[in-house]
Amino acid sequence: MNFITLALKNLVRRRGRTGLTLLGVAIAITLLFSLLSFNVGYEKQLSGELESTGIHMLAVPKGCPYEAASLIIHGGVIPKYLSNSDVAEAKKIEGVEIASPMLLHQFYKDEKPHIVYGINIEDMKRLKPYWTVEGRFFSHTEDTVMVIGRNLAEKENLKVGDVVPFGPDKIPFTVVGILERTGTQDDEFHFLPLEVAQRTFGKPDQITTIAIRVDDISRMSEIANQLETIPDVQVVTMTQIMGTIMNLVGSAQTLLISVIIIAIIISAVGIMNTLLMSVNERTREFGMMKALGASGLDIGKLVVIETLLITTSGGILGLLVSIASTSLIEGFVKGIIPYSPAGRLMSPEPRLIGLCLLFSICIGFVCALYPAIKSSRLTPMEAIRGDLE
Amino acid sequence: MIDELIVAKNLTKIYHRGSEDIYALKNASFAITEGEFAAIVGPSGSGKTTLLNLLGCLDTPTRGSLRLNGREISGLKEHALVRLRRENIGFVFQQFLLLPTLTVRENIALPLLFSKKNGGNGKVDEVIRLIGLDARAEHLPNQLSGGEMQRVAIGRALITNPRIILADEPTGNLDSVTARAIFDLFQDLNGQGLTLLVVTHNVELAKMAHKIICLADGEIVQPKS
């Protein structure tokens, strides 16, 4: 027999209490691991999504705040515009590989928002080389044609070749292509030739943003400064956009973190309370052990091992529950954060598993400390006989 | 020369309760020789537990001297007391204090866990045979009678080969027939040279002792050899 066997046998003796304490730890670790996985997964997903745009920075109208730039990248519309001359100026700057004008427009159909991108298709093919299409892409000389995202096609039950009334004048447009699923926001959008979009929505020569790709990323800052010399142009880099979105998400995260901290505190207080109760109930047992040769350290060690067995098992259970219910937790989190990128938001990485296990062990140590010291200081015969003679 | 295993001189233990000093033991002096059977008797509150604490190296005296196997325990640090206890003392309690989830065998082997000695199954089996519980070795305490539980407790006290057994009211929870069997077991052990100190209210058990230490209000009032 060793201390671990002895500790296990004692925990089994108090099954109900052990189970409930373990459950408390498991809930706290489930929440902690889910939040950490979400944090890592969200940032990774968002970063991946921004990278998938193939764009290094956006030239937007001056006065357009970062939040608005963030909206643009995800299909939002702002009431300020650049012009074709701004695009021409941007293209002249050395180091600008692509300067692709875009018009964004939003309209509602059956009370659901639809996003329209007016684009230069040749630029987009270079910015998003991973785009493949069922049917075909349109050319910039074509009229009343569109390519749509896969999710949109499924939602609207549209097929290649379908003709749909489109725009404020309900002009019949032909769906010439449907994008193969990209796993990004592009799956939700309508794409039209830029000039067609400008005409359809009554915004001739108006451009919402210029998507810029540079030929050397290390020169981004220098090129951004040059772009900002164009009157009415402000540059927002993808890093800034990501920071803005992360800030938006930050408030929701603060709420989640608060809930988790409270859960962990409740769990820790619960464990300590259970341990103290257990120590008080077992004064005679510990007194007997001391009389039989156990040192204070032996008794403390037994209490710590019992606690660690509970918290580590609780930690493992919490991790399993969290990993098993990833989809459920993702659905919940997506409902409360302001913006969520497409794809999996949770990233249960091994280092996070290790971190949470370590955390559950640390909780065990912290909670066991006081009860272990208390139990190790028992005076054996007083404990055994109940009072002093 | 008589081998004195325990020598107490003017042994005093004072507990402090607020500003009040409580004399749990006052100037107790006595000696126990190797192989002796001594009974400690006295009413509740007379200082029996305090004396047992001191003799068992669970506490140190406030004043006076207590030598165990030639070693003075006054002023010893906790770790030295633990070592003395492990090497010399076996405890038997009135309430048996067996761990309910451990079998007879595991309960008996428990002190080996603390003494870091590997007694091995041979030693445990030997003790189980000695206490006459061969057929009950794998049973749990709730499957045993009171007498059997006390035998397990005695076996547990014997497993580390102590020089002294301190028994605190060992027959207090047993009927007279079972108590008699436990007396016999104690006598057998004493016959094998083991030193026994038994706190008891049982007159019959006290009569079997070579020496009676009678306590009243913390003082030895009627030492009898």
Contacts between the chains, C-beta under 8 A, distances in Angstrom:
chain1	res1	chain2	res2	distance
A	1	B	102	7.8
A	1	B	106	5.7
A	1	B	109	6.0
A	1	B	110	7.4
A	1	B	113	5.9
A	2	B	113	6.9
A	3	B	113	7.0
A	6	B	99	7.9
A	6	B	102	7.8
A	6	B	110	7.9
A	6	B	113	6.9
A	9	B	99	7.5
A	9	B	101	4.1
A	9	B	102	6.4
A	10	B	99	7.7
A	10	B	101	6.6
A	12	B	101	6.3
A	13	B	100	6.4
A	13	B	101	4.8
A	284	B	95	7.2
A	284	B	97	6.1
A	285	B	97	6.8
A	285	B	99	6.9
A	288	B	91	7.6
A	288	B	93	6.5
A	288	B	97	4.0
A	289	B	110	7.5
A	289	B	114	6.9
A	290	B	58	6.9
A	291	B	56	6.2
A	291	B	58	6.4
A	291	B	85	7.5
A	291	B	89	7.9
A	291	B	91	4.2
A	291	B	93	7.7
A	292	B	90	7.9
A	292	B	91	6.1
A	292	B	110	6.5
A	292	B	111	4.4
A	292	B	114	6.4
A	292	B	156	6.8
A	292	B	157	7.7
A	293	B	82	6.9
A	293	B	85	5.7
A	293	B	86	3.8
A	293	B	111	5.1
A	293	B	114	4.2
A	293	B	115	5.1
A	293	B	160	6.7
A	294	B	82	7.9
A	294	B	114	4.2
A	295	B	78	7.3
A	295	B	79	6.7
A	295	B	82	4.4
A	295	B	114	7.2
A	296	B	78	6.6
A	298	B	114	5.4
A	379	B	53	7.5
A	379	B	58	6.9
A	379	B	59	6.8
A	380	B	53	7.5
A	380	B	56	7.7
A	380	B	58	4.8
A	381	B	49	5.1
A	381	B	50	8.0
A	381	B	52	5.8
A	381	B	53	4.5
A	381	B	56	7.2
A	381	B	58	5.7
A	381	B	59	7.7
A	381	B	168	7.8
A	382	B	49	7.4
A	382	B	53	7.9
A	384	B	93	5.9
A	384	B	95	7.6
A	384	B	97	6.9
A	384	B	168	7.4
A	385	B	49	5.1
A	385	B	168	7.3
A	388	B	15	6.6
A	388	B	22	8.0
A	388	B	24	6.5
A	388	B	49	6.6
A	388	B	50	7.1
A	389	B	24	7.1
A	389	B	44	6.2
A	389	B	45	5.1
A	389	B	46	6.4
A	389	B	47	5.9
A	389	B	48	5.5
A	389	B	49	4.2
A	389	B	50	6.4
